[in-house]
């Protein structure tokens, strides 16, 4: 349990320690609420592709409860939990602190935000490795290679999201959506799943240039 808590909240705690200007409630509030113009539009475009990717790579809808009303309540509950304390909270560290720092470090590269996202994705995937040794964890028995592919794809889109929205909150929501979507659209353990996720991953490259051009348009 201690390992699980440390893994889940380590990036969150690290972000608080590394806040620009030092930790204070004012700095934390600014860190979480900042956003660029048209942030919601960028998020909507990314979110639509995210939903499509997880739907197309699954065996279809798998509601977490029998009745429609209960299913909706269960889905909303899952989303809130994974966004606030079981996944999305990690974005404080990964995309809020680490991604921008690396993007500045790689400023001489052709697409510094994408390069930074790949590095963060590699660290992010490896960060989850201990889950394969926690008895009863759903990751046991699953393919780490498939998990890593999904991590890289998510990291690429989260990297674009934070680059063009400057919003940690939108990254939290995007992360929470991914975890929720994998519950209602369980990944298919076949070639189709890997192919769809790989295509979604690669789509981040043209998306970067489209977003970049839009951002530069007066």
N, C-alpha and C positions, 0 to 999 in steps of 0.2 A: 504493500500500500504506500509506504514511504517513497519508493522508487516511482510509483505511478504519479503521486502528487508532485514530486520534484520535477518529473518530466513534463507534467501538464502546466506547472506554474513557473518553471525555471525561466523561460523566455519573458514571462510577464514581470517577474521580479528583476531580471536583468535590465529590462527596459526602464523600470523605475529608477534603478541605480544610474543608468546612462542617460537620463533625460537631459537635453540641452539646458544649461543653466542650473542643473542640480534638481533634486526632487523637491517639489512643493505641490500642494493641491492645485494651485493656480497653473503651474507649468504642466501638470498632468491633464488638467481640463483643456488647456490649449492644445496639447499633444493629441488628445482624442477627438477634438471637435474641429480641428483645422480642415479645410478642404479647398480645392481649386474651383474656378468657375466651371460650370457644366459637369460637375462631378457625378451628379445623379444620372446624367445621360451616358457617360462612360460606363458607370456601373450597370445600367440597364442592358447595354449591348453585351457586356461581358457575362452578365447573369443569364441572358437568353441562350448564349452559346453553351454555358455551363449546364443548364437544364437539358438542352438538346443532347449534349455529349453523354451525360449519365443515363438519359432515357434510351438513347440508341445503343448504348453499350450494355444494356441490362436485358433481363428476360421479361421486362414489363413491370407494371405496378404491383406492389406488394404492401397493402395497407397494414399498419401496425395494430389494427383492431377491426372488429367485425362490421359494426354499423358506420354509416358515413359520418354522422355527428361525432361519434367517439373517435373515429379515425382522424378527423380534423383537429380535435383537441389534442390527441396523441402527437400528431405531426408538429403542431405549434409548440407543444411542450418540449419535444425533442429538439426543435430548432432553437428555442430559447436557452436550453441547457448547453447544447454544444457550441452555441455562439458566445455565451457569456463565461462559462467555466470549464468547458470540456473540448477546447479546440480553438475557437475564435479568440480567446484571450491570449493565445500564443502570438497572435499577430502584433501585439505590442512590441515584442522583441524581434520577430523575424522580418516583418515588413515595415514596422515603425522605426526601428533603429538599424538593423543589420543591412537591409536592402539599400536604403539611401547612402549609407556609408560606403558600401561596395560600389554602388553606381558612380559615386564621385571618384573612387579609387580607379575605376576602369574608364574614366572619361575619354581616354584616347582611343578606345575601341569603337567600332562602327555602331554598335547598338549597346551602349553601356548598361542600360536597364535590363536588357535580356541576358547579358553576360552575368550581371549580378544575380539575376533571378535563378540562373543555372547553378551558381555557387551556393546560394541559399537553399535551393532545392536539394542539392547533394547533402548539405549539412542537415537539413530538415528530415530527409529520408533516414539518414544514419541515426539521428536523434531518437527515432522510433524503434530502433533495433531491439532494445531491451523488452519491448512488448511481446516479442516472440518467446521470452523466457518467463513470462508471468502466467502461472497456471490459470486456465479458464478464460484467458483473454481471447477475443475473436480472431486476433491476428495469428494465433497458433494454428498451424496446418495450412495457412495460406501462403501464396508465393510472394517472397520479398521483392522479386524482380517486377512483378505486376504492381505491387505497392509503390516501388520506386518510380515506375513509369508514371503512375497517377500523381505522385508527389511532384515530379518534374513538370508535368502539365499544369497542375494547380499552381505551382510556384511561378511558372511563366506568366500565367494570367493574373495572379496576385501581384507580381512584379509590375506588370503593365498598369494594373489598377492603382497601385500606390504612386506610380510615376506620374500618372495623368490626373488623378483625383487628389493626391496628397492627403488622403483620408485613411486613417487607421480604422475608423468605425466601418467604412465600407468594406475594408478587407476582412474585418471580423464577421460581417454579415455574409460575405462571399464564402468564407471558410465554413461558417455555420450551415450555409446552404448546401455545400458539398457533402458534409457529414450527414445532413438530413436526407439529401437525395440518394445517398448510398444505402439509406435505410428503406426508403420507399421504392427505390429502383435498385434492388440488389445486383451487384455486378455479375455478368455472365462469365463463367470461367471457361472462356473459349477464345479462339483467334479473333472473332468479331469484336469482342470487348477490347482487346489489346490494340486492334487496328483503329477503332473509333477514338480511343484515348490518344493514340499516337497522332492521328490526324488533327485532333483538337489541340494537341501540343504544338504541332507545326503551324497551325493557323495563327498562333501568337506572333509569328514573324511578320506576315503581311499586316496583321492588326497593329503591330507596333508602328509601322510606317504610315498607315492610314491615320492612326491617332496622332502621330507626330505632325503630319501635314495639317490635320484639322486644328491642332493646338496652335499652329503657327499662322493660321488664317486670321486676318484682322476681323 
